[in-house]
Amino acid sequence: MSRVLVAMSGGVDSSLAAALLVEQGHDVVGVTMKTFCYSATPGHGKTCCGLDGIADARRVAVSLGIPHFVFDVEEDFERDVIEDFVAEYAVGRTPNPCVRCNGYTKFGGLLDRGRALGCDTIASGHYARALHEPDGSVLLRAVDRDKDQSYFLWGLPPGLLPRLHFPLGALTKPEVRARARALRLATADKPESQEICFVPTGDYRDLLVKRLGPRHPALESGPLVDVNGDILGEHRGYAGFTVGQRKGLGGGFVEPMFVLEIRPETREVVVGPRDALGRDRVTLSELNWLSAEPKVGDRVGVQLRHRAPEVDGVVIEAGGSLTLELAHPVAAVTPGQSAVVFDGERVLGGGRILSASGRRPPQTLPSPSAPRRTADPAPRP
């Protein structure tokens, strides 16, 4: 058995991941990452990455009889996650900080730090599966599709995949709770944290005001317009909006209105009815591939938001960016969010949504007879 470094956030999932590896006979080392200075953030101690999380992770580690360390990754987290988060909102896009944290801070440098402790593999409590075979390793969706977190893992360094364990990949959340209770883990009934860990107030605009200043164009008022450019009203900063949003647009419209587009160069927020939200062509940038890169003409599955259903697509452009035609229009395809590309259960990789457009005449949609990339059914661990 290998010596495994387990990322422990102080929640039930990572706690049980560590416990299962101990049961399996691995030599386990627990580590919690300190992402920033909590003393400068009132009330932060109770968030998922706060001081309470560190304390709970240590309690579990003690009960399991494994060593526990705290890694200070404040500088990396600031650069890779918080600065990126602010910069994306400043230009009218909606970032996904969990993807950045996993790809850069949480996993990106963790193995190098773990090697100093004699660890050669890494584990976490994510609901996903890593299948290791003689011809290579692949990342798969979790068995429990309701809890599947593979969407957040497309940005992992490809070379790291052979050294990853996801012990919860074949379990459901109720099974995880039950196993944790049976093992008397201190975190067995701990509630899940839903907020962005570095926004303890619950309103990300507070962070933007602090970092950008209240006079930044992203936070200043601008026109609310329709698709024809006609002014319908005024907003109080385009950074407060995301594509698909309905709340905060004011009343007085004949039908419900939604954000269709954000134009930072003119500070315009474009709104329209629900049926104008559909997009069936999407371009991705900042690509990362964990498996073979899809080629022009390949049919793949695409997930455009966490918890969004997968949609079929066909690759029409590949290279420095990837452009996909979707089998049908999808609402609220949001620049800045992640688009993850699947081949069956297998995560091929993904990228950030650069742009989306639609709708096109039906005859230009992919032919049902076009071949789709297929993978052998993934075995249940």
C-alpha positions as CSV (number, residue, x, y, z in Angstrom):
1,M,0.0,0.0,0.0
2,S,1.1,3.6,-0.7
3,R,1.5,6.5,1.6
4,V,-1.4,8.8,0.7
5,L,-1.9,12.5,1.4
6,V,-5.6,13.2,2.0
7,A,-6.9,16.7,1.6
8,M,-9.2,17.2,4.6
9,S,-11.4,20.3,4.7
10,G,-13.1,19.5,8.0
11,G,-16.3,18.2,6.3
12,V,-17.8,14.7,6.4
13,D,-16.8,13.8,2.8
14,S,-13.0,14.3,3.2
15,S,-13.2,12.8,6.7
16,L,-14.7,9.6,5.4
17,A,-12.3,9.5,2.5
18,A,-9.4,9.4,5.0
19,A,-11.1,6.8,7.1
20,L,-11.8,4.5,4.2
21,L,-8.1,4.7,3.1
22,V,-7.1,3.8,6.7
23,E,-9.5,0.8,6.6
24,Q,-7.9,-0.3,3.3
25,G,-4.5,-0.4,4.9
26,H,-2.9,2.7,3.4
27,D,-0.4,4.8,5.3
28,V,-2.5,8.0,5.5
29,V,-1.4,11.6,6.1
30,G,-4.1,14.3,6.5
31,V,-3.6,17.8,5.4
32,T,-5.7,21.0,5.5
33,M,-5.0,24.0,3.4
34,K,-5.0,27.4,5.0
35,T,-6.1,29.6,2.1
36,F,-5.9,33.1,3.6
37,C,-5.6,35.2,6.8
38,Y,-8.8,34.6,8.8
39,S,-8.1,37.3,11.3
40,A,-8.7,39.9,8.7
41,T,-12.1,38.4,7.8
42,P,-14.7,38.7,10.6
43,G,-16.9,35.6,10.8
44,H,-14.8,33.5,8.5
45,G,-13.9,30.9,11.0
46,K,-17.1,28.9,10.4
47,T,-16.8,28.6,6.6
48,C,-15.7,25.4,4.9
49,C,-12.0,26.5,4.8
50,G,-12.0,28.4,8.0
51,L,-10.5,27.8,11.4
52,D,-13.4,25.5,12.4
53,G,-12.6,23.4,9.4
54,I,-9.0,23.0,10.4
55,A,-10.0,22.1,14.0
56,D,-12.6,19.5,12.8
57,A,-10.1,17.9,10.4
58,R,-7.5,17.6,13.2
59,R,-10.1,16.0,15.5
60,V,-10.9,13.4,12.8
61,A,-7.2,12.8,12.2
62,V,-6.6,12.2,15.8
63,S,-9.5,9.7,16.1
64,L,-8.1,7.8,13.0
65,G,-4.6,7.8,14.5
66,I,-3.0,9.6,11.5
67,P,-0.8,12.7,11.4
68,H,-2.4,16.0,10.4
69,F,-0.6,19.0,8.9
70,V,-1.8,22.5,7.9
71,F,-0.3,23.9,4.6
72,D,-0.3,27.6,4.3
73,V,-1.3,28.2,0.6
74,E,-2.5,31.8,1.1
75,E,-0.2,33.3,-1.5
76,D,-1.2,30.7,-4.2
77,F,-4.9,31.0,-3.4
78,E,-4.8,34.8,-3.6
79,R,-3.1,34.7,-7.0
80,D,-4.9,31.7,-8.6
81,V,-8.4,32.0,-7.2
82,I,-9.2,35.4,-5.6
83,E,-7.5,37.6,-8.2
84,D,-8.9,35.6,-11.0
85,F,-12.4,35.8,-9.5
86,V,-12.2,39.6,-9.2
87,A,-10.7,40.0,-12.7
88,E,-13.4,37.9,-14.3
89,Y,-16.3,39.9,-12.8
90,A,-14.5,43.1,-13.8
91,V,-14.8,42.2,-17.5
92,G,-18.4,41.0,-17.3
93,R,-17.8,37.2,-17.0
94,T,-19.0,34.8,-14.2
95,P,-16.1,32.8,-12.8
96,N,-16.1,29.4,-11.1
97,P,-13.6,29.6,-8.2
98,C,-14.0,26.0,-7.2
99,V,-12.6,24.9,-10.5
100,R,-9.6,27.2,-10.2
101,C,-9.0,26.1,-6.6
102,N,-9.0,22.4,-7.6
103,G,-6.8,22.9,-10.7
104,Y,-4.3,25.2,-9.2
105,T,-4.2,25.5,-5.4
106,K,-5.8,22.3,-4.1
107,F,-4.2,19.7,-6.4
108,G,-1.7,21.6,-8.5
109,G,0.9,22.0,-5.8
110,L,-0.3,19.5,-3.3
111,L,1.8,16.5,-4.5
112,D,5.0,18.5,-4.4
113,R,4.3,19.4,-0.8
114,G,3.2,15.9,0.0
115,R,6.4,14.4,-1.3
116,A,8.2,16.2,1.5
117,L,6.1,14.0,3.8
118,G,6.9,10.9,1.9
119,C,3.6,10.7,0.1
120,D,3.4,9.6,-3.6
121,T,-0.4,9.7,-4.1
122,I,-3.2,12.2,-3.2
123,A,-6.8,11.6,-2.2
124,S,-9.8,13.8,-1.6
125,G,-13.5,13.6,-0.7
126,H,-14.8,14.6,-4.2
127,Y,-17.6,12.5,-5.7
128,A,-15.7,11.3,-8.8
129,R,-13.8,8.2,-9.8
130,A,-10.2,7.7,-11.0
131,L,-9.8,4.5,-12.9
132,H,-6.2,3.3,-13.1
133,E,-5.4,0.7,-15.8
134,P,-2.1,-0.5,-17.4
135,D,-2.6,1.7,-20.4
136,G,-3.3,4.9,-18.4
137,S,-5.6,6.6,-15.9
138,V,-9.0,8.2,-16.6
139,L,-11.3,10.5,-14.6
140,L,-14.9,9.2,-14.5
141,R,-18.2,10.6,-13.2
142,A,-19.3,9.5,-9.7
143,V,-21.8,6.6,-9.4
144,D,-24.2,9.0,-7.7
145,R,-25.0,11.5,-10.4
146,D,-26.8,13.8,-8.0
147,K,-23.6,14.3,-6.1
148,D,-21.2,14.0,-9.1
149,Q,-18.4,16.6,-8.8
150,S,-16.3,15.7,-11.9
151,Y,-17.5,19.0,-13.4
152,F,-15.2,20.7,-11.0
153,L,-12.1,18.6,-11.8
154,W,-11.5,19.2,-15.5
155,G,-8.7,21.6,-14.8
156,L,-6.5,19.1,-12.9
157,P,-2.9,18.8,-14.2
158,P,-3.1,15.7,-16.5
159,G,0.1,14.3,-15.1
160,L,-1.4,14.1,-11.7
161,L,-4.3,11.8,-12.6
162,P,-2.4,8.5,-12.1
163,R,-1.6,9.5,-8.5
164,L,-5.2,10.4,-7.5
165,H,-7.7,8.5,-5.3
166,F,-11.4,9.4,-4.9
167,P,-12.6,6.9,-2.2
168,L,-16.2,8.2,-2.3
169,G,-16.8,7.8,-6.1
170,A,-19.0,4.7,-5.7
171,L,-21.0,6.0,-2.7
172,T,-24.1,8.1,-2.3
173,K,-24.3,11.0,0.2
174,P,-26.6,9.0,2.5
175,E,-24.1,6.1,2.4
176,V,-21.3,8.5,3.3
177,R,-23.3,9.9,6.3
178,A,-24.1,6.4,7.5
179,R,-20.5,5.1,7.2
180,A,-19.2,8.2,9.0
181,R,-21.7,7.7,11.9
182,A,-20.8,4.0,12.1
183,L,-17.1,5.1,12.5
184,R,-18.1,7.8,15.0
185,L,-16.4,10.5,13.0
186,A,-16.8,14.0,14.6
187,T,-18.0,15.4,11.3
188,A,-20.6,12.8,10.5
189,D,-23.6,15.2,10.8
190,K,-21.8,18.4,10.0
191,P,-23.9,20.5,7.5
192,E,-22.5,21.1,4.1
193,S,-21.1,24.6,3.4
194,Q,-22.7,26.3,0.4
195,E,-21.1,29.8,0.4
196,I,-18.0,30.9,-1.5
197,C,-15.3,30.3,1.2
198,F,-13.6,33.7,0.7
199,V,-16.9,35.7,0.7
200,P,-18.1,35.2,4.3
201,T,-20.7,38.0,3.9
202,G,-22.5,35.9,1.3
203,D,-22.4,38.8,-1.2
204,Y,-19.5,38.6,-3.7
205,R,-20.1,42.3,-4.6
206,D,-18.7,43.3,-1.2
207,L,-15.4,41.7,-2.2
208,L,-15.5,43.4,-5.6
209,V,-16.0,46.8,-4.0
210,K,-13.1,46.2,-1.6
211,R,-10.8,45.0,-4.4
212,L,-11.8,47.2,-7.3
213,G,-13.1,50.3,-5.5
214,P,-16.7,51.6,-5.8
215,R,-15.8,53.8,-8.9
216,H,-14.7,50.9,-11.1
217,P,-16.7,50.7,-14.3
218,A,-18.0,47.2,-13.4
219,L,-19.6,48.7,-10.3
220,E,-21.0,52.0,-11.8
221,S,-24.4,52.4,-13.2
222,G,-25.2,51.8,-16.8
223,P,-28.0,51.2,-19.3
224,L,-30.3,48.2,-19.2
225,V,-31.1,47.6,-22.9
226,D,-33.1,45.2,-25.1
227,V,-31.6,43.2,-28.0
228,N,-32.3,46.2,-30.3
229,G,-30.3,48.6,-28.1
230,D,-33.3,50.4,-26.8
231,I,-32.8,51.6,-23.2
232,L,-35.3,50.1,-20.8
233,G,-33.8,51.3,-17.5
234,E,-30.6,51.6,-15.5
235,H,-28.6,49.1,-13.5
236,R,-26.1,49.7,-10.6
237,G,-23.1,47.9,-12.0
238,Y,-22.8,45.1,-14.5
239,A,-20.7,43.0,-12.1
240,G,-23.9,42.3,-10.2
241,F,-25.4,40.3,-13.1
242,T,-24.8,37.0,-14.8
243,V,-26.3,35.6,-18.0
244,G,-29.6,33.9,-17.3
245,Q,-30.3,36.1,-14.2
246,R,-33.9,37.3,-13.6
247,K,-33.8,38.9,-10.2
248,G,-32.7,42.5,-9.8
249,L,-33.9,43.7,-13.2
250,G,-36.8,45.7,-11.9
251,G,-40.5,45.5,-12.8
252,G,-42.9,46.9,-15.4
253,F,-42.1,44.5,-18.2
254,V,-44.9,42.8,-20.1
255,E,-43.2,39.4,-19.6
256,P,-40.4,38.2,-17.3
257,M,-37.0,39.4,-18.5
258,F,-33.6,37.7,-18.2
259,V,-30.0,38.8,-18.7
260,L,-28.9,37.8,-22.2
261,E,-25.5,39.4,-22.4
262,I,-23.1,41.7,-20.5
263,R,-21.2,44.3,-22.6
264,P,-18.4,45.7,-20.3
265,E,-17.1,48.1,-23.0
266,T,-20.4,50.1,-22.9
267,R,-21.5,48.9,-19.4
268,E,-24.7,47.7,-21.1
269,V,-26.7,44.8,-19.6
270,V,-28.8,43.2,-22.4
271,V,-32.1,41.7,-21.3
272,G,-34.9,39.8,-23.1
273,P,-37.6,37.1,-22.7
274,R,-36.8,33.5,-21.7
275,D,-37.0,32.2,-25.3
276,A,-34.1,34.5,-26.2
277,L,-31.7,32.7,-23.8
278,G,-31.1,29.7,-26.0
279,R,-27.6,29.2,-27.4
280,D,-26.5,26.2,-29.5
281,R,-22.9,27.1,-30.4
282,V,-20.3,27.6,-27.7
283,T,-16.6,28.4,-27.9
284,L,-14.2,27.3,-25.1
285,S,-10.8,28.7,-24.2
286,E,-8.1,27.9,-21.6
287,L,-8.5,24.2,-22.5
288,N,-7.2,21.3,-20.4
289,W,-7.3,17.7,-21.6
290,L,-7.2,14.7,-19.2
291,S,-7.8,12.3,-22.0
292,A,-7.4,12.3,-25.8
293,E,-8.3,15.8,-27.2
294,P,-11.5,15.6,-29.4
295,K,-11.1,16.3,-33.1
296,V,-13.3,18.1,-35.6
297,G,-16.4,16.0,-36.3
298,D,-16.3,14.1,-32.9
299,R,-19.6,13.9,-31.0
300,V,-19.3,14.4,-27.3
301,G,-21.3,15.2,-24.2
302,V,-21.0,18.7,-22.8
303,Q,-22.0,20.0,-19.3
304,L,-22.2,23.8,-19.2
305,R,-23.0,24.3,-15.5
306,H,-22.8,22.4,-12.3
307,R,-26.0,20.3,-12.0
308,A,-27.0,21.1,-15.6
309,P,-27.9,18.1,-17.7
310,E,-25.4,16.9,-20.3
311,V,-26.1,17.9,-23.9
312,D,-24.9,16.3,-27.0
313,G,-22.5,18.3,-29.2
314,V,-20.3,18.0,-32.2
315,V,-16.8,19.6,-32.5
316,I,-16.6,22.1,-35.4
317,E,-13.4,23.8,-34.5
318,A,-10.4,22.6,-32.5
319,G,-6.9,23.7,-31.6
320,G,-6.2,26.7,-29.4
321,S,-9.9,26.9,-28.7
322,L,-12.8,24.5,-29.1
323,T,-16.1,25.3,-30.7
324,L,-19.1,23.0,-30.4
325,E,-22.5,22.9,-32.0
326,L,-25.1,21.7,-29.5
327,A,-27.9,19.3,-30.5
328,H,-30.4,21.8,-29.2
329,P,-30.4,25.3,-27.7
330,V,-29.4,25.6,-24.1
331,A,-30.5,28.4,-21.8
332,A,-28.0,30.7,-20.0
333,V,-24.7,29.6,-21.5
334,T,-22.5,31.9,-19.4
335,P,-19.1,33.3,-20.4
336,G,-16.6,32.6,-17.7
337,Q,-18.2,29.4,-16.5
338,S,-16.8,25.9,-17.1
339,A,-17.8,23.7,-20.0
340,V,-16.8,20.1,-19.4
341,V,-16.5,17.6,-22.2
342,F,-17.4,13.9,-21.7
343,D,-17.1,10.7,-23.6
344,G,-19.8,8.6,-21.8
345,E,-18.7,8.5,-18.2
346,R,-15.2,9.7,-19.0
347,V,-14.1,13.3,-18.4
348,L,-12.1,14.2,-21.5
349,G,-11.3,17.7,-20.2
350,G,-12.9,21.2,-20.6
351,G,-12.4,24.9,-20.8
352,R,-13.8,28.2,-19.9
353,I,-16.8,29.4,-21.9
354,L,-15.5,32.2,-24.1
355,S,-18.6,33.0,-26.1
356,A,-21.9,31.5,-27.1
357,S,-24.3,32.2,-29.9
358,G,-27.6,30.9,-31.5
359,R,-29.9,30.1,-32.8
360,R,-29.2,28.6,-36.2
361,P,-31.6,27.0,-38.7
362,P,-32.4,23.4,-37.7
363,Q,-30.8,22.0,-40.9
364,T,-27.3,23.0,-39.7
365,L,-27.6,20.9,-36.5
366,P,-25.4,17.8,-36.3
367,S,-26.9,14.8,-38.2
368,P,-28.2,12.0,-36.0
369,S,-26.1,9.6,-38.1
370,A,-22.8,11.4,-37.2
371,P,-20.5,9.1,-35.2
372,R,-20.2,9.9,-31.5
373,R,-17.1,9.2,-29.5
374,T,-17.9,6.3,-27.3
375,A,-16.1,4.7,-24.3
376,D,-16.5,1.3,-22.9
377,P,-18.8,1.3,-19.9
378,A,-16.8,2.2,-16.8
379,P,-16.7,-0.6,-14.3
380,R,-18.0,0.1,-10.8
381,P,-15.1,0.2,-8.4
